[in-house]
Amino acid sequence: MQAALSDYHRHLYLKALGIPVWIDRSDDIAEPVPIDIEGSKTATQSLKHINTQIPRHIQTMDNDASITPSITPKPKVKVGVKTTPVNCSHTNWSDLSAMVQSCQHCALYDSRRQAILGSGNLTACCMIISDMPSEEDDIKGHLFMGKSGFLLNNMLKAISLERNAVYIAATTKCRTPVNRSPEPIEQQQCRAYLEQQIRLIKPQAILVMGRIASQALLQQKLPITQLRGQVHSLTLDKESTNIPVVATLHPRNLLLQPKNKAKAWQDLKRLATLLDPIND
């Protein structure tokens, strides 16, 4: 005697046969969210005044001002993962890349598609450091893909830098679930990788983008509003020299709030003063 089909399997069979199935979804209807039209008009008017003072390279993404951040619940961090210190202070690029690709030092390895070491010029005068790969980065295997990457390219061009002239890395090498902020243990486990990248490149200066990356790199808890607007000094160990660091807003922030591009432009000009003139 065959067991009776569940509603779920019955619907699957009917769907496969091309037979429409009516499902009651009356409980799924949510109340509409009110929109502040007046506030939107005020923000748009203020942007027109600020953006005229910024190079055209950085203004090219103004059409993305309509992007709104999605709100997703913060997932529970996987527990029970045994963390061990990462030792890579004497690795070359090949060994370092292999270590990152096979890393299982925190719970993020279980949800990533791939770990991303970074990319760019291995003798770069400037390093760009972000917080973590996005979902698109995780798919393509490179940092700053999509609209954030396009805006970053234009920001670099504004100070006469091309993307292939810099090296781009992240404080966390794996994407976090639903793009949540990395946990302290996750950043800690990845720090050794990042420090070795800095040792190998020996950049003249570092541009760190966003609150998460700035706090992680500089070991600070101050908000980005206090970390930017000055030149910090990074010392990895007794054998390394001090590296100047400029903190700025992440391109994600600039796409959501274009009025902040004026602040980012000031940070870019500060970075440019730390770099030697580019020789063709």
C-alpha positions as MATLAB code, in Angstrom:
seq = 'MQAALSDYHRHLYLKALGIPVWIDRSDDIAEPVPIDIEGSKTATQSLKHINTQIPRHIQTMDNDASITPSITPKPKVKVGVKTTPVNCSHTNWSDLSAMVQSCQHCALYDSRRQAILGSGNLTACCMIISDMPSEEDDIKGHLFMGKSGFLLNNMLKAISLERNAVYIAATTKCRTPVNRSPEPIEQQQCRAYLEQQIRLIKPQAILVMGRIASQALLQQKLPITQLRGQVHSLTLDKESTNIPVVATLHPRNLLLQPKNKAKAWQDLKRLATLLDPIND';
ca = [
       0.000    0.000    0.000;
       1.489    3.346   -1.059;
       1.732    6.168    1.453;
      -0.336    9.270    0.753;
       1.574   12.155   -0.885;
       2.219   15.246    1.168;
       0.895   18.580   -0.096;
       4.462   19.621   -0.932;
       5.157   16.599   -3.180;
       1.672   16.760   -4.697;
       2.308   20.343   -5.789;
       5.647   19.333   -7.294;
       4.031   16.585   -9.384;
       1.208   18.856  -10.552;
       3.692   21.579  -11.470;
       5.742   19.076  -13.515;
       2.575   18.095  -15.400;
       1.788   21.728  -16.188;
      -1.320   21.836  -14.001;
      -1.730   25.186  -12.152;
      -2.158   24.971   -8.396;
      -3.931   27.635   -6.355;
      -2.193   28.457   -3.061;
      -3.629   30.765   -0.419;
      -1.081   33.527    0.162;
      -3.335   35.975    1.943;
      -1.178   35.747    5.075;
       1.939   36.812    3.153;
       0.717   40.317    2.344;
       2.709   42.919    4.248;
       1.695   46.444    5.048;
       3.181   49.080    2.724;
       6.111   51.100    4.079;
       5.618   54.899    4.013;
       8.156   56.883    1.968;
       9.527   60.249    3.071;
       9.196   62.168   -0.200;
      10.122   65.546    1.263;
      13.324   64.122    2.793;
      14.322   62.659   -0.573;
      13.856   66.036   -2.288;
      16.033   67.776    0.292;
      18.829   65.221   -0.086;
      18.770   65.511   -3.884;
      18.977   69.310   -3.759;
      21.993   69.208   -1.398;
      23.890   66.798   -3.685;
      23.774   69.157   -6.661;
      25.722   71.785   -4.727;
      28.417   69.444   -3.370;
      29.087   67.372   -6.475;
      30.058   70.381   -8.585;
      33.238   70.634   -6.480;
      34.359   67.046   -7.121;
      36.275   65.757  -10.159;
      34.111   64.295  -12.908;
      35.751   60.883  -12.464;
      34.147   60.572   -9.031;
      30.786   62.051  -10.066;
      30.127   59.409  -12.723;
      28.272   57.140  -10.312;
      25.760   59.751   -9.106;
      22.919   57.889  -10.818;
      23.305   55.215   -8.158;
      22.060   57.535   -5.418;
      18.757   55.676   -5.547;
      20.369   52.485   -4.227;
      19.037   51.566   -0.795;
      20.691   49.112    1.574;
      18.907   45.864    2.292;
      18.305   44.933    5.894;
      19.175   41.332    6.679;
      19.228   39.597   10.042;
      22.638   38.891   11.538;
      23.192   35.133   11.466;
      24.534   33.107   14.324;
      28.261   32.538   14.109;
      29.255   28.921   13.722;
      30.668   27.661   17.010;
      33.000   24.817   17.743;
      35.636   25.742   15.133;
      39.123   25.314   16.552;
      41.189   28.381   15.733;
      44.970   28.238   15.587;
      47.407   31.121   14.976;
      48.364   31.714   11.359;
      52.116   31.751   10.738;
      53.026   33.109    7.310;
      55.637   35.779    8.072;
      58.286   34.099    5.895;
      56.160   33.029    2.918;
      56.505   34.222   -0.670;
      53.534   35.121   -2.867;
      53.014   31.594   -4.141;
      53.027   30.006   -0.688;
      50.895   32.772    0.782;
      48.273   32.347   -1.941;
      48.160   28.582   -1.346;
      47.735   29.092    2.402;
      44.814   31.487    1.916;
      43.046   29.265   -0.613;
      43.170   26.279    1.739;
      42.619   28.223    4.989;
      40.185   26.775    7.527;
      41.208   28.867   10.540;
      37.702   30.253   11.183;
      34.083   29.384   10.431;
      33.950   31.441    7.226;
      35.620   28.690    5.229;
      32.397   26.684    5.500;
      30.244   29.267    3.692;
      32.631   30.847    1.171;
      32.934   29.947   -2.496;
      36.610   30.861   -2.413;
      39.099   32.800   -0.346;
      40.455   35.944   -2.035;
      44.031   36.980   -1.279;
      43.999   40.118   -3.406;
      45.172   41.308   -6.805;
      47.179   44.001   -8.524;
      50.713   45.248   -8.917;
      53.093   43.342   -6.637;
      55.477   46.344   -6.600;
      52.714   48.910   -6.115;
      53.422   52.272   -4.520;
      49.953   52.206   -2.957;
      47.815   49.512   -1.348;
      44.021   49.714   -1.213;
      42.571   47.770    1.710;
      38.866   46.993    2.040;
      36.934   45.047    4.662;
      35.806   41.814    2.990;
      34.732   40.366   -0.357;
      31.195   41.029   -1.525;
      28.963   38.304   -2.933;
      29.975   39.295   -6.472;
      33.645   39.283   -5.446;
      33.175   35.821   -3.958;
      31.793   34.571   -7.268;
      34.402   36.182   -9.541;
      37.445   35.790   -7.303;
      38.490   39.461   -7.282;
      37.815   42.374   -4.934;
      35.815   45.475   -5.857;
      33.683   43.996   -8.607;
      30.489   45.699   -9.753;
      29.507   49.302   -9.052;
      31.834   49.724   -6.064;
      34.754   48.696   -8.242;
      33.739   51.064  -11.033;
      33.595   53.944   -8.580;
      36.958   52.954   -7.061;
      38.528   53.032  -10.535;
      37.272   56.580  -11.039;
      38.479   57.648   -7.587;
      41.979   56.413   -8.437;
      41.924   58.151  -11.828;
      41.108   61.412  -10.054;
      44.604   61.305   -8.490;
      46.281   59.945  -11.644;
      46.370   56.306  -10.559;
      45.212   53.316  -12.578;
      43.806   50.198  -10.953;
      46.616   48.051  -12.362;
      49.162   50.317  -10.642;
      47.911   49.561   -7.110;
      47.435   46.399   -5.081;
      43.996   45.661   -3.594;
      43.529   43.492   -0.500;
      41.009   43.003    2.310;
      41.252   42.601    6.068;
      39.063   39.479    5.806;
      39.760   37.067    2.956;
      36.351   35.357    2.859;
      32.875   36.716    2.340;
      30.713   36.710    5.454;
      27.183   35.220    5.369;
      24.585   37.827    4.240;
      27.399   40.422    4.242;
      27.397   40.832    8.010;
      30.348   42.529    9.709;
      33.261   40.142   10.342;
      33.609   38.862   13.878;
      36.809   39.868   15.769;
      38.150   36.293   15.651;
      37.653   36.216   11.874;
      39.595   39.450   11.419;
      42.280   38.269   13.812;
      42.848   35.032   11.905;
      43.206   36.924    8.608;
      45.488   39.663    9.932;
      48.656   37.599    9.497;
      47.875   37.180    5.801;
      47.328   40.913    5.351;
      50.486   41.856    7.239;
      52.555   39.546    5.049;
      51.045   41.121    1.943;
      52.122   44.530    3.233;
      55.640   43.240    3.968;
      55.993   41.809    0.478;
      54.712   44.923   -1.309;
      56.341   47.580    0.912;
      53.934   50.318   -0.243;
      54.682   54.008    0.095;
      51.187   54.515    1.520;
      47.957   52.644    2.245;
      44.398   53.781    1.549;
      42.041   51.873    3.857;
      38.360   52.069    2.935;
      35.453   52.021    5.362;
      34.942   51.777    9.104;
      35.389   48.016    9.416;
      38.682   47.880    7.531;
      40.032   51.059    9.145;
      39.331   49.864   12.667;
      40.809   46.435   11.923;
      43.984   47.682   10.239;
      44.685   50.488   12.713;
      43.516   48.487   15.752;
      41.178   51.321   16.723;
      37.575   51.514   17.881;
      36.963   55.093   16.768;
      34.253   55.795   14.170;
      35.337   56.452   10.596;
      34.441   60.125   11.041;
      37.338   60.400   13.510;
      39.743   58.052   11.730;
      39.628   59.918    8.425;
      40.971   63.441    7.939;
      44.513   62.626    9.097;
      47.522   60.441    8.293;
      48.060   57.428   10.541;
      51.243   55.399   10.922;
      51.331   51.603   10.665;
      54.207   49.564   12.103;
      53.963   45.798   11.666;
      57.010   44.765   13.680;
      60.439   45.971   14.816;
      61.996   45.254   11.431;
      59.461   47.184    9.349;
      59.331   50.909    8.702;
      56.360   53.110    9.465;
      53.823   53.147    6.632;
      51.476   56.144    6.310;
      47.796   55.205    6.226;
      44.871   57.326    5.043;
      41.374   56.191    6.052;
      38.401   57.080    3.895;
      34.802   56.098    3.234;
      34.043   52.883    1.386;
      32.635   53.170   -2.160;
      29.502   51.376   -0.853;
      28.912   54.369    1.405;
      29.518   56.819   -1.432;
      26.988   55.052   -3.655;
      24.371   55.234   -0.929;
      25.249   58.783    0.161;
      26.833   60.699   -2.757;
      27.106   63.839   -0.614;
      30.042   62.121    1.143;
      32.090   62.180   -2.054;
      33.399   65.606   -1.076;
      34.934   64.055    2.051;
      36.410   61.174    0.079;
      37.958   63.633   -2.377;
      39.788   65.349    0.481;
      41.130   61.954    1.609;
      42.300   61.124   -1.915;
      44.199   64.397   -2.189;
      45.857   63.658    1.158;
      46.896   60.228   -0.128;
      48.356   61.728   -3.309;
      50.758   63.876   -1.281;
      52.279   60.710    0.209;
      53.110   59.094   -3.134;
      56.101   59.824   -5.331;
      55.337   61.284   -8.757;
      54.409   58.517  -11.186;
      57.042   57.831  -13.822;
      55.841   56.730  -17.248;
];
